[in-house]
Amino acid sequence: MDKKVRKSTGKREKAEAERQAPLLSAFEGVGVRWGARKGGTVTGLTVHGEVISLEKNDIVVRNRRFPVYQVLEALDQGVIRGGTGVRVDDIIEGMDRYLEYQGRQGEYWKSTNPGAGNVIRDIHRKYIEQMDKPYALYYITSRDTLEDVLRGGLAKTKLGKFEVLDRTLAEVTRRKEKPVILEIDSRKLKPYLLKEEREGFYSYGEAIPSKAITELPSFDEYIVEKQKEESI
């Protein structure tokens, strides 16, 4: 194998292992023992001898596949039960509860107002207005890359004002993905490297340092906070 190819493959595998590490550790805490990594897959056993696999960005149990970030959230929230002797059934039942809750969360406003579509659009608009700051630019990425970006910065890319990203956010939401919205503090950038490409969109002439980057709450998290406020 070519030396450059080996080096590139090694970096990719290392980055993948770092992304998977939090979930491997979390499952070790509930009794799962992991075997050796083969490619992008790690296979383990529960204390009951049941097989569980981590395939790149998904946990796989009995042909059910769940994204890593969802499983971590479910573990953090205590939705997956079983303590230190978790079973595959506990994982599947817990993830079904988690996904049901996520669905209810998305339907929250529909259940309280017959003009639900307009209500959701209004809340989305308020969310955008609250998040948008005059000195900031924004970037949408996947949760899989978040840790690397917050630690090492963001490579050259296109940025936008929050308002102009509205259509992108709506599209991502329709695909039921969970986007990560990054706020870039332009006061921490070199102004001569920042260029407006077209109205509302900018490019930056070098990598954006991590000190200028902050993760914003997602629209889902914003809705949850609104629910809490109404229940007080």
N, C-alpha and C positions, 0 to 999 in steps of 0.2 A: 504493500500500500504506500502511496506517495506520502512523504513526510508532512506536507502541508495538509493533506486530507486527514491524516492521523491526528494532527494537532487540532484541527477544526472539530473532528469527531469527539476528541477528548474534552474540549471545552464545552461542547453541547451536552455531553453526558454528565459532566460535572455540574452544569447549570440545572439540568433536569433533576439530579440527585439532591441538590440544594432546595429546589422547589418542593420535592416530595418529602423532605426530611420532617417538617412539622407534622404531617399526617402519620408517617411511620411512628414517630414518637408518641403521638396521641393514642394510636391503637396499641402500642406497647403498654401504655398505662391501663388499658382495659383487657390485658391478657393475651394479645396477639404476639406471636413470635415470628419474626420475618426471616426468610432465607436469603440466599445470595441474589444479587441483581443480575438479570440476564437481559441485555439490551435496555429497553425502557421499562421492563416489567420486574416487579418484586412480588414473590408469592410467600404467603405466610399461613400459619395455622392458629386457630383459636385454642383455648385451653381444652376445648371439647373435640379437637382434631378436625375441625371444619376448615375448608380451604377458603382463603380470601386473597385476592390479587390486587395489586396497584399497577395499573397499566397506563403509563405516562401521566395523564391528568384525570384518570378515572379510577374509582374503586369498583371492582367487579365481584359480585357474590351471586351464585346461582343464576348466571346469565342476566342479572340486573346490573346496570351500569349507572354510577352516580358520580358527578363531578367532584373533584377533591375539595373545592372551596365550600360546596354545599355540605359535604360530610363533616368538615371541620366546624362549620357553623352549628350543625346538628349536635356534634359532640360537646361544643362549648356551651350550648343551650341546655344540655342534659336531656335532649329529645331521644337520643339513643341510650337505652337502659341496659342493665345487665351487670353494672359495676365492673369489677376486675375479672369477671368471668363471662364476658359478652359472647353471645351466640350469633350465628348468621341470621337467625330469625329476628333477634333484637335489632340488628343493623337494618334489615329490610323494613321491619315494622316502624322503626324510628324514622327512617328516611321517608316512608309513606306519610307519617304524621307531619314531618317537616315540610314536605311538598304540598300537603293539604293546607297547612298554615300559610305557606307562601301564596297559594291560590286565593285563600280567603282575604289575605292582605291586599292583593290586587283588585279584588271585588268589593273592597270595603265601601268605597264611595257609591258603587252601583246599588248597594243595598239600602242606602240612605236617601237617594234622590232619583226620581224617575228620569230626570235629564242627566243621567250619569255621564254620558260622553262629554257634555259641556262642563260638568263639574270636574272631571279628571283633567280636561284641558286647562281649566282655570287654576287648578292646584299646580299643574305642571308649570304654568306661566308664573305663578307666585314663587315657585321653587327657583326658576331661572332668575327672576328679578332679585331674589334674596342672595343667590350665590354670586351673581355677576359683580365684579369690582372693576373700577375704571383703570387701575394699574395692573390688572392681571390678564393673562391669556390662558387658554385651556386646551387640554388634550385628552382624548378618550382612548383607553387601552383596555386590555383584558386583565383580569385578576391574576392570571398566571405570571404576568410580567411585573406586577407591582413591586414585589420585594427587590428585584434587581434594579428597578428604576429608582426607588427611594434610597437604595444603597449606592448605586453607581452613576446615577444621572440618566439623562435621556439623550439618545443619539440625535443627530440632525433630523428635524422633522417639521411638519407644518403645524402651526398653532392657530387657534381661532378665538374670537370673542365668544363668551358663553352664549349670547343670543343667536349667533349664526350656527352654533352646533345643535340647536333645537331639533332640526330635522334628523340629524344623525342619531341623537338620543332617542327620538321617537322610533326610528327604524330598528335600533338595537333592542329597545323594549318590546317591539312587536315580535322579534325573533326569540324572545324570552331569555335573552342573555343577561348577564349581570355586568354591566360596564363599570370600569373604574374611571372616575373623572379626576384628572390631575389639574391643579391650579398652579400656574407658573407666575411667580412674582417678577414682573419685568423690571422692578427696581433693583433686582439682584443680577440683572443681565448687563452685558456691554451694549449700550444703546446703538453704537455704530454697526453692530452685527445684526440688528433687528430690522427686518425689511418687510413692508406691507406689500404682499403679492397682488392681492385684490381686496376689495372692501371686506373688512372683518377677518381676513386670513393673513398670517404672517409666517415668515421663515426666519430662522436664526442661523448664523454662519458657523457655529460650532456646537459641540455637545452642550446640553443644558445641565448645569451642576445640580446635584441633589439638594443643596441648600436652598434652591429657588423653588422646589417642588413640594406641594402638599396634596394629600388625598382629600377630596371633598366627599361628604355624605352622598350616597346614591339617592335617587328619587324614592326607592322603596323605603330607605331609612328615614327619609323626610316624612313620608306618609305615616310611618310607625310613630314618629314624634308627635305628629298632629293627633293621632289617636290617643296618645298618652295625655296630651293637653286637654282634650275633650273629656277624658275620664276623670280629670282632677275636680 
